[in-house]
């Protein structure tokens, strides 16, 4: 359930931010209270999405159980925590920028700096860590049969999209929470792998 909660909350938060920031003009945001309110609501969802994501990491490790691969598990744990840290920092920066809009005189240069920094943090760095997380979880899931092969293959595709396109085409960022949601649903209906099954998957014919 944790991945489902994370997926729904982050999908909603990213969508609301993209809709609210569809126009780049600072003046349009200053004059549109509804869009500023939409941004504030989306930012309030981020902490809860982060909490759910931490639980999702725990769920994945529990699903792997005794067959957990130390190498890939270390990578997905580290990349997941880095993604979460960058997401939170980006949310804090965006909250500060939103608070600036409530003032009577917003410095356009400061706003541009904050907007560019936040976009780089989320769209470039956080999403690259999300790609590494997706790639490593897909690999360990494939090696241990923790979830079906097609889910892992889809994860590889999502990782490539996040690595290549997330910076320029920001709507593609929705692929990450959508994939986490899918994995969480699949885990609900998939039995944890045994060591024997994992060994059969990794054995190669001589």
C-alpha positions in Angstrom: 0.0 0.0 0.0 2.9 2.4 0.7 3.9 2.5 -3.0 0.3 3.1 -4.0 0.1 6.1 -1.6 3.4 7.5 -2.8 2.4 7.0 -6.4 -1.0 8.7 -6.1 0.4 11.6 -4.0 3.4 12.4 -6.1 1.4 12.0 -9.3 -1.0 14.6 -7.9 1.7 16.9 -6.7 3.7 16.9 -9.9 0.6 17.3 -12.0 -0.6 20.3 -10.0 2.8 22.0 -10.2 3.0 21.5 -13.9 -0.4 22.9 -14.4 0.2 25.9 -12.1 3.6 26.7 -13.8 2.3 26.2 -17.4 3.0 29.9 -17.9 6.6 31.1 -17.2 5.6 34.7 -16.5 6.3 35.9 -12.9 3.6 38.5 -13.3 1.0 35.9 -14.2 1.7 34.0 -10.9 1.6 37.1 -8.9 -1.8 38.0 -10.2 -3.3 34.5 -10.1 -4.1 33.4 -6.5 -5.7 30.1 -7.7 -2.4 29.0 -9.3 -0.4 29.9 -6.2 -2.9 28.0 -4.0 -2.5 25.0 -6.3 1.3 25.1 -5.9 0.9 25.3 -2.1 -1.4 22.3 -2.0 1.0 20.3 -4.2 3.9 21.1 -1.9 1.9 20.0 1.2 1.5 16.6 -0.4 5.3 16.1 -0.8 6.1 15.2 2.9 3.4 12.5 3.0 4.6 11.2 -0.4 8.1 11.0 1.1 7.0 9.1 4.2 5.1 6.6 2.0 8.2 6.2 -0.2 10.4 5.3 2.8 7.8 2.6 3.7 7.8 1.4 0.0 11.6 0.9 0.2 11.0 -1.3 3.3 8.3 -3.2 1.5 10.6 -4.0 -1.4 13.3 -5.2 0.9 10.8 -7.3 2.8 9.5 -8.8 -0.5 13.1 -9.8 -1.4 13.6 -11.4 2.0 16.5 -13.9 2.2 17.2 -13.6 -1.6 18.1 -9.9 -1.4 21.1 -9.1 -3.6 23.4 -6.9 -1.5 24.9 -5.0 -4.4 21.7 -3.9 -6.1 19.9 -3.5 -2.8 22.6 -1.1 -1.6 22.3 0.9 -4.9 18.5 1.1 -4.8 18.5 2.0 -1.1 21.1 4.8 -1.6 19.5 6.2 -4.8 16.1 6.1 -3.1 17.3 8.1 -0.1 19.1 10.6 -2.4 16.0 11.0 -4.5 13.9 11.7 -1.4 16.4 14.2 0.0 16.5 16.1 -3.3 12.7 16.0 -3.5 12.4 17.5 -0.1 15.0 20.2 -0.7 13.3 21.1 -4.0 10.0 21.3 -2.2 11.5 23.6 0.5 13.0 25.9 -2.2 9.6 26.0 -4.0 7.8 26.8 -0.8 10.2 29.7 -0.2 9.6 31.0 -3.7 5.8 30.7 -3.3 6.0 32.7 -0.1 7.9 35.4 -2.0 4.9 35.8 -4.2 2.8 36.9 -1.3 5.1 39.9 -0.9 4.4 43.2 -2.5 7.7 43.4 -4.4 9.3 40.2 -5.8 12.8 40.5 -7.1 12.7 39.0 -10.6 16.4 37.9 -10.5 16.0 36.1 -7.2 12.8 34.4 -8.5 14.6 33.3 -11.7 17.5 31.9 -9.7 15.2 30.0 -7.3 13.1 28.6 -10.2 16.1 27.5 -12.2 17.7 25.9 -9.1 14.5 24.1 -8.2 14.0 22.8 -11.7 17.6 21.5 -11.9 17.4 19.8 -8.5 14.1 18.0 -9.3 14.2 17.5 -13.1 17.9 16.7 -13.4 19.3 15.3 -10.2 16.3 13.9 -8.4 15.0 12.3 -11.5 18.4 10.7 -12.3 18.4 9.2 -8.9 14.8 8.0 -9.5 16.1 6.4 -12.7 18.9 4.6 -10.8 16.4 3.4 -8.2 14.1 2.1 -10.9 16.9 0.4 -12.7 18.3 -1.3 -9.6 14.9 -2.4 -8.3 14.0 -3.8 -11.7 17.3 -5.7 -11.9 17.0 -7.2 -8.4 13.4 -8.1 -9.0 14.3 -9.8 -12.3 17.2 -11.7 -10.7 15.1 -13.0 -7.7 11.7 -13.3 -9.4 10.3 -10.9 -6.7 7.8 -9.7 -9.4 7.0 -10.6 -13.0 9.5 -10.1 -15.7 7.3 -7.6 -17.6 7.3 -5.3 -14.6 11.1 -5.3 -14.6 11.3 -4.7 -18.4 8.9 -1.8 -18.0 11.1 -0.5 -15.2 14.1 -0.5 -17.5 12.1 1.6 -20.1 11.0 4.0 -17.4 14.6 4.4 -16.2 15.8 5.2 -19.7 13.1 7.8 -20.1 14.0 9.4 -16.8 17.7 9.5 -17.6 17.3 10.9 -21.1 14.1 12.9 -21.2 13.0 14.0 -17.7 15.1 17.2 -17.8 13.6 18.6 -21.0 10.2 16.9 -21.1 9.0 17.3 -17.5 5.7 15.5 -18.0 7.7 12.3 -18.4 8.6 12.6 -14.7 5.2 11.2 -14.0 6.4 7.8 -15.2 8.4 7.2 -11.9 5.5 7.5 -9.4 3.3 5.6 -11.9 5.8 2.7 -12.0 6.2 2.7 -8.2 2.4 2.4 -7.9 2.4 -0.5 -10.4 5.1 -2.3 -8.5 3.3 -1.9 -5.3 0.1 -3.3 -6.7 2.0 -6.3 -8.2 3.7 -7.0 -4.9 0.3 -7.2 -3.2 -0.5 -10.2 -5.4 3.0 -11.8 -5.6 4.4 -14.2 -3.2 8.0 -13.4 -1.9 10.6 -15.5 -3.8 12.4 -18.4 -2.1 16.1 -18.9 -2.3 15.6 -21.9 -4.5 13.6 -20.0 -7.0 16.1 -17.2 -7.1 18.9 -19.7 -7.7 17.0 -21.2 -10.6 16.6 -17.8 -12.2 20.3 -16.9 -11.9 21.7 -20.3 -12.9 22.9 -20.6 -16.5 23.1 -23.8 -18.5 26.6 -25.2 -18.8 
